Amino acid sequence: MNALILDVHLKGSLSVIRSLGRRGISVAAAAKRRSACGLHSRFVSKRFIYRSPKGLDVFYHDVERILDELASRPVVYAFSDATVLALARNEEIMSRVEMLLPAGKDREIGFSKKETLARAQELGIPIPSMIAYRDGADLRDAVRDEKCPLVIKPQHSFVWVHGRGVRGDVSIAGSRDELVDEVERVYKQTTEWPLVQEYIEGEECGVEFLYVDGEAVLECAHKRIRSLSPTGGASVVKETISIPEDIGEMSRELLDSLSWHGPAMVEWKRDKDGNPYLMEINGRFWGSLPVAVAAGLDIPYAYYRAASGEKVERSVCMSGVRTQHILGDIAHVLGVMGKKGYVEGKLYPNLAPTLKAFLSDLFSTQHDVWSLSDPLPAIWEIIDYGGKLLRKS
């Protein structure tokens, strides 16, 4: 059996490519563009291009073509909500691949921020305070006495509207007028009223799992040292930690209630007093996967074995292992310089210690993309993403 890895423009895919390739497993890599970093790894034996799942018909056509060209039924890995959900909702394609996914209703809850938080409330799991409203006009009255900033979260990270895919990104509003404008913009874009939550300032962390038939077999946890944006988001420097008892137990309870099957990361944030609040579930392979692999937990290979029908032994990762995504960390430094996402009155990093920390990690930690034994992906990532990240900073 071979492996088909989609979304290889995303850095987490390299952990899968390198893990399987070093074990002699045939790796087919596929992406939306030829400059995708994962296509240029020395461990890739076949390379494919597909059109974006924003257009379902053309995406399905391209995936079927790829499957026709592969010699055997592949184990499939995907790193984006758009790709996972598009595949999961196509029975014909799913009948031709091996892919660990929970059942339909449970999967849809896990991929919906609104439904995930509702399930958490049923279980007594703490979530951020939510603003209840019916529409934009109602929201203006609902937040009259609320203190900004407030967080706007689309119900889904990816949704199809009139047959075309739309990505939903989290944003922060520093004023009531800004909040109402952003909420109405998200509604027009996604046709779903987004969630409005309190802004929690504090440590971000995640608990990662590989579930097989409703049972957690691999577990890991990490804390975010720095994120792509100075105010949060994707982690660019992260460090594995011993799984905290509180969020570890609540993460398992949440995923157990969904009879989870496959990979998942449960995201948390702690306030200044250390109280944890559930942010969301990433019901797929996640961007910080490289730190778990660096810490000795080979989730990619375990997934391959489980999808192939083999038994996977229970295991957890080592704590104290840190990795850096160099390009993302450069974007973080530039974001600090330009005060990107600055929120009045909230903690914001200073440039001097940020630059010092970046240089320290550059020469002392393991890296997500750069590898002396497999250098081309890092070069192509600069070509593919470098300019985009720098422009956003």
C-alpha positions as CSV (number, residue, x, y, z in Angstrom):
1,M,0.0,0.0,0.0
2,N,1.2,3.5,-0.9
3,A,0.4,6.9,0.6
4,L,-1.2,9.9,-1.1
5,I,-0.5,13.2,0.7
6,L,-2.6,16.3,-0.2
7,D,-2.1,19.9,0.7
8,V,1.7,19.6,0.4
9,H,2.0,23.3,0.2
10,L,1.5,23.3,4.0
11,K,4.6,22.7,6.1
12,G,3.0,20.0,8.3
13,S,2.8,17.7,5.3
14,L,6.6,17.4,5.3
15,S,6.5,15.5,8.5
16,V,4.4,12.8,6.8
17,I,6.5,12.8,3.6
18,R,9.7,12.4,5.5
19,S,8.4,9.9,8.0
20,L,7.0,7.5,5.4
21,G,9.7,8.1,2.9
22,R,12.5,7.2,5.4
23,R,10.6,3.9,6.0
24,G,10.6,3.0,2.3
25,I,6.9,3.6,1.8
26,S,6.0,4.9,-1.6
27,V,4.9,8.5,-1.3
28,A,2.7,10.4,-3.8
29,A,2.4,14.1,-3.1
30,A,-0.2,16.4,-4.5
31,A,-0.8,20.2,-4.3
32,K,-2.6,23.1,-5.9
33,R,0.5,24.5,-7.4
34,R,3.9,23.3,-8.7
35,S,5.8,25.5,-6.3
36,A,4.4,23.7,-3.2
37,C,7.3,22.9,-0.9
38,G,6.3,19.2,-0.3
39,L,6.5,18.4,-4.0
40,H,10.2,18.9,-3.9
41,S,11.2,16.6,-1.1
42,R,13.6,13.8,-2.1
43,F,11.2,11.3,-0.5
44,V,8.4,11.9,-3.0
45,S,8.1,9.3,-5.8
46,K,5.1,10.7,-7.6
47,R,3.9,14.3,-7.9
48,F,0.4,15.6,-8.9
49,I,-1.3,18.9,-9.3
50,Y,-5.0,19.3,-8.5
51,R,-7.4,22.2,-8.7
52,S,-8.6,23.8,-5.5
53,P,-11.5,22.2,-3.5
54,K,-13.1,25.7,-3.6
55,G,-14.6,24.2,-6.8
56,L,-15.9,20.8,-5.8
57,D,-16.5,19.3,-9.3
58,V,-13.1,20.1,-10.7
59,F,-11.4,19.0,-7.4
60,Y,-13.2,15.6,-7.5
61,H,-12.3,15.2,-11.1
62,D,-8.6,15.7,-10.4
63,V,-8.6,13.5,-7.3
64,E,-10.2,10.7,-9.3
65,R,-7.5,11.1,-12.0
66,I,-4.8,10.9,-9.4
67,L,-6.3,7.7,-8.0
68,D,-6.5,6.2,-11.5
69,E,-2.8,6.8,-11.9
70,L,-1.8,5.2,-8.6
71,A,-0.9,1.5,-8.6
72,S,-2.8,0.6,-5.5
73,R,-5.4,1.8,-3.0
74,P,-3.6,4.6,-1.0
75,V,-3.7,5.8,2.6
76,V,-4.7,9.4,2.3
77,Y,-3.4,12.3,4.4
78,A,-4.9,15.9,4.3
79,F,-4.1,19.1,6.1
80,S,-6.9,21.5,5.4
81,D,-10.6,21.6,6.4
82,A,-11.5,22.2,2.7
83,T,-9.7,19.1,1.5
84,V,-10.8,16.8,4.3
85,L,-14.5,17.8,4.1
86,A,-14.6,17.7,0.3
87,L,-13.2,14.1,0.4
88,A,-15.4,13.0,3.3
89,R,-18.6,14.0,1.5
90,N,-17.8,12.1,-1.7
91,E,-18.7,8.4,-1.2
92,E,-17.2,7.3,-4.5
93,I,-13.7,8.7,-3.7
94,M,-13.9,7.4,-0.1
95,S,-14.6,3.9,-1.4
96,R,-11.2,4.0,-3.2
97,V,-9.0,5.2,-0.4
98,E,-8.0,4.4,3.2
99,M,-8.6,7.4,5.4
100,L,-9.3,7.6,9.2
101,L,-12.4,9.9,9.7
102,P,-15.2,9.9,12.3
103,A,-18.8,9.2,11.2
104,G,-20.7,11.9,9.4
105,K,-22.7,13.6,12.2
106,D,-19.8,13.5,14.6
107,R,-17.4,14.7,12.0
108,E,-19.6,17.7,11.1
109,I,-19.8,18.7,14.8
110,G,-16.0,18.5,15.1
111,F,-15.5,20.7,12.1
112,S,-18.1,23.3,13.2
113,K,-16.9,25.8,15.9
114,K,-20.5,26.5,16.9
115,E,-21.4,22.9,17.3
116,T,-18.2,22.0,19.0
117,L,-18.7,24.7,21.6
118,A,-22.3,23.7,22.1
119,R,-21.2,20.1,22.8
120,A,-18.5,21.4,25.2
121,Q,-21.2,23.3,27.1
122,E,-23.3,20.1,27.4
123,L,-20.2,18.4,28.9
124,G,-19.4,21.2,31.3
125,I,-16.2,22.1,29.5
126,P,-15.3,25.8,29.9
127,I,-15.6,28.0,26.8
128,P,-15.1,31.8,26.3
129,S,-18.1,34.0,27.0
130,M,-20.3,34.3,24.0
131,I,-22.5,37.3,22.8
132,A,-26.0,36.1,21.8
133,Y,-27.5,37.9,18.8
134,R,-29.8,37.3,15.8
135,D,-28.4,39.7,13.2
136,G,-26.2,42.7,12.7
137,A,-28.8,45.2,14.1
138,D,-29.4,43.1,17.1
139,L,-25.7,42.7,17.7
140,R,-25.2,46.4,18.1
141,D,-27.6,46.4,21.0
142,A,-26.2,43.2,22.4
143,V,-22.7,44.6,22.7
144,R,-23.7,48.0,24.0
145,D,-22.3,47.2,27.5
146,E,-19.6,44.8,26.4
147,K,-15.9,45.6,26.7
148,C,-13.8,45.4,23.6
149,P,-11.7,43.8,22.1
150,L,-14.0,41.0,21.0
151,V,-13.2,38.0,18.8
152,I,-15.1,37.2,15.6
153,K,-15.0,33.5,14.6
154,P,-16.8,32.1,11.5
155,Q,-18.8,29.0,12.3
156,H,-16.6,27.0,9.9
157,S,-13.1,27.5,8.8
158,F,-14.3,26.5,5.3
159,V,-17.7,26.5,3.8
160,W,-19.2,26.2,0.3
161,V,-21.6,29.0,-0.7
162,H,-23.5,28.5,-4.0
163,G,-21.0,25.8,-5.0
164,R,-17.9,27.9,-4.3
165,G,-15.6,27.4,-1.3
166,V,-15.1,30.3,1.1
167,R,-12.4,30.4,3.8
168,G,-13.4,31.9,7.2
169,D,-10.6,33.5,9.3
170,V,-10.7,34.6,12.9
171,S,-10.4,38.3,13.6
172,I,-10.3,40.7,16.5
173,A,-12.4,43.9,16.8
174,G,-11.2,46.8,18.9
175,S,-14.4,48.8,18.8
176,R,-18.1,48.2,18.6
177,D,-18.4,49.7,15.1
178,E,-15.5,47.6,13.9
179,L,-17.2,44.5,15.4
180,V,-20.5,45.1,13.7
181,D,-18.9,45.8,10.3
182,E,-16.7,42.7,10.5
183,V,-19.6,40.4,11.6
184,E,-21.7,41.7,8.7
185,R,-18.8,41.1,6.3
186,V,-18.4,37.5,7.5
187,Y,-22.1,36.9,7.1
188,K,-22.2,38.2,3.6
189,Q,-19.1,36.1,2.7
190,T,-20.2,32.8,4.4
191,T,-24.0,33.2,4.8
192,E,-23.5,32.2,8.5
193,W,-23.6,34.6,11.4
194,P,-20.2,34.2,13.1
195,L,-19.5,33.7,16.8
196,V,-18.6,36.7,18.9
197,Q,-16.5,35.8,22.0
198,E,-14.6,37.5,24.7
199,Y,-10.9,38.1,24.1
200,I,-8.9,35.9,26.4
201,E,-5.3,37.0,26.8
202,G,-2.9,34.3,27.9
203,E,-1.1,31.1,26.9
204,E,-2.1,29.1,23.9
205,C,-1.7,25.3,23.9
206,G,-2.9,22.3,22.1
207,V,-3.5,18.6,22.9
208,E,-3.0,16.3,19.9
209,F,-4.3,12.8,19.4
210,L,-4.5,9.9,17.0
211,Y,-7.8,8.1,17.7
212,V,-8.6,4.7,16.4
213,D,-12.2,3.5,16.6
214,G,-13.1,5.9,19.4
215,E,-9.9,5.2,21.5
216,A,-7.0,7.6,21.9
217,V,-3.8,5.7,21.1
218,L,-1.3,8.5,20.6
219,E,-1.2,11.7,22.7
220,C,0.9,14.8,22.7
221,A,0.7,18.4,24.0
222,H,2.5,21.6,23.2
223,K,2.5,25.2,24.2
224,R,2.9,28.1,21.7
225,I,6.0,30.1,22.2
226,R,5.3,32.5,19.3
227,S,2.5,32.6,16.7
228,L,2.5,33.8,13.1
229,S,0.7,37.0,14.3
230,P,1.8,38.6,17.5
231,T,-1.8,38.4,18.7
232,G,-2.2,34.7,18.1
233,G,-2.9,32.2,15.4
234,A,-0.8,29.5,13.8
235,S,2.2,28.6,16.0
236,V,5.7,29.2,14.5
237,V,7.7,28.3,17.6
238,K,6.3,25.6,19.9
239,E,7.4,23.2,22.6
240,T,6.1,19.9,23.8
241,I,4.9,19.7,27.4
242,S,3.6,17.0,29.6
243,I,-0.1,16.7,29.0
244,P,-1.8,18.9,31.6
245,E,-4.3,16.8,33.6
246,D,-7.2,19.4,33.2
247,I,-7.1,20.0,29.4
248,G,-6.0,16.5,28.7
249,E,-9.0,15.0,30.4
250,M,-11.4,17.5,28.9
251,S,-10.0,17.0,25.4
252,R,-10.5,13.2,25.7
253,E,-14.0,13.7,27.0
254,L,-14.9,15.9,24.1
255,L,-13.4,13.6,21.4
256,D,-14.8,10.5,23.1
257,S,-18.3,12.0,23.0
258,L,-17.8,12.3,19.2
259,S,-16.6,8.7,18.8
260,W,-13.5,10.2,17.1
261,H,-11.6,8.2,14.5
262,G,-8.4,9.7,13.1
263,P,-6.2,12.7,14.0
264,A,-7.3,15.7,16.0
265,M,-5.9,18.7,17.9
266,V,-7.9,20.3,20.6
267,E,-6.9,24.0,21.0
268,W,-7.0,25.7,24.4
269,K,-6.2,29.1,25.9
270,R,-5.5,29.9,29.5
271,D,-6.3,33.3,31.1
272,K,-3.9,35.1,33.4
273,D,-5.1,33.0,36.3
274,G,-4.4,29.8,34.5
275,N,-8.1,28.9,33.8
276,P,-8.4,26.9,30.6
277,Y,-11.0,27.7,27.8
278,L,-11.7,25.6,24.8
279,M,-11.0,27.3,21.5
280,E,-11.8,24.6,18.9
281,I,-11.1,21.2,17.5
282,N,-8.9,20.8,14.4
283,G,-10.3,17.5,13.2
284,R,-7.4,16.7,10.8
285,F,-3.7,16.8,10.7
286,W,-2.5,20.1,12.1
287,G,0.3,22.6,11.3
288,S,2.3,21.9,14.5
289,L,2.6,18.2,13.7
290,P,6.4,18.5,13.2
291,V,7.0,19.2,16.9
292,A,5.3,16.0,17.9
293,V,7.3,14.0,15.4
294,A,10.5,15.7,16.6
295,A,9.5,14.7,20.2
296,G,9.5,11.0,19.2
297,L,5.8,10.5,18.5
298,D,5.6,9.3,14.8
299,I,2.0,10.1,14.3
300,P,2.3,9.9,10.4
301,Y,3.5,6.3,10.5
302,A,1.1,5.3,13.2
303,Y,-1.8,6.6,11.1
304,Y,-0.5,4.7,8.1
305,R,-0.4,1.5,10.2
306,A,-3.9,2.0,11.6
307,A,-5.3,2.8,8.1
308,S,-3.6,-0.4,6.9
309,G,-5.4,-2.4,9.6
310,E,-2.5,-2.8,12.0
311,K,-2.7,-2.4,15.7
312,V,-1.1,0.8,17.1
313,E,0.4,0.8,20.6
314,R,-0.4,3.5,23.0
315,S,2.3,6.2,23.3
316,V,2.9,9.8,24.3
317,C,5.6,12.3,23.2
318,M,8.5,13.6,25.2
319,S,8.2,17.0,26.7
320,G,10.7,19.9,26.3
321,V,11.2,19.5,22.5
322,R,11.0,22.7,20.6
323,T,10.8,23.4,16.8
324,Q,10.8,26.6,14.8
325,H,9.2,27.5,11.5
326,I,11.8,29.9,10.3
327,L,9.7,31.7,7.6
328,G,6.7,32.1,9.9
329,D,8.9,33.3,12.7
330,I,10.4,36.0,10.4
331,A,6.8,37.1,9.7
332,H,6.2,37.2,13.5
333,V,9.2,39.5,13.9
334,L,8.0,41.8,11.1
335,G,4.5,41.8,12.6
336,V,6.0,43.1,15.9
337,M,7.9,45.8,14.0
338,G,4.7,46.9,12.2
339,K,2.4,46.5,15.2
340,K,0.3,44.1,13.2
341,G,-2.9,43.3,15.0
342,Y,-2.1,45.6,17.9
343,V,-5.0,45.8,20.4
344,E,-5.1,48.8,22.7
345,G,-4.4,48.0,26.3
346,K,-3.5,44.4,25.6
347,L,-0.1,42.7,26.0
348,Y,2.0,43.1,22.9
349,P,5.6,41.9,22.5
350,N,8.5,44.3,22.3
351,L,10.9,44.2,19.4
352,A,14.3,43.7,21.1
353,P,13.4,40.5,23.1
354,T,11.4,39.2,20.1
355,L,14.4,39.5,17.8
356,K,16.7,38.0,20.4
357,A,14.4,35.0,20.9
358,F,14.1,34.5,17.1
359,L,17.9,34.4,16.7
360,S,18.3,32.1,19.7
361,D,15.8,29.6,18.3
362,L,17.3,29.9,14.8
363,F,20.6,28.4,16.0
364,S,19.4,26.1,18.9
365,T,16.2,24.4,17.9
366,Q,15.0,21.8,15.3
367,H,13.1,23.2,12.3
368,D,9.8,22.4,10.7
369,V,10.8,22.7,7.1
370,W,14.6,23.2,6.9
371,S,16.5,19.9,6.8
372,L,20.1,19.4,5.7
373,S,19.2,15.9,4.4
374,D,16.2,17.2,2.5
375,P,16.9,20.9,1.7
376,L,14.8,21.6,-1.4
377,P,11.5,22.0,0.4
378,A,12.8,25.0,2.4
379,I,14.1,26.7,-0.8
380,W,10.8,26.2,-2.5
381,E,8.9,27.4,0.6
382,I,10.7,30.7,0.3
383,I,9.7,30.9,-3.4
384,D,6.1,29.8,-2.7
385,Y,5.3,31.5,0.5
386,G,8.0,33.9,1.4
387,G,6.7,37.0,-0.5
388,K,3.1,36.3,0.7
389,L,4.1,36.1,4.4
390,L,6.3,39.1,4.2
391,R,3.5,41.2,2.6
392,K,1.0,40.1,5.3
393,S,3.4,41.1,8.1
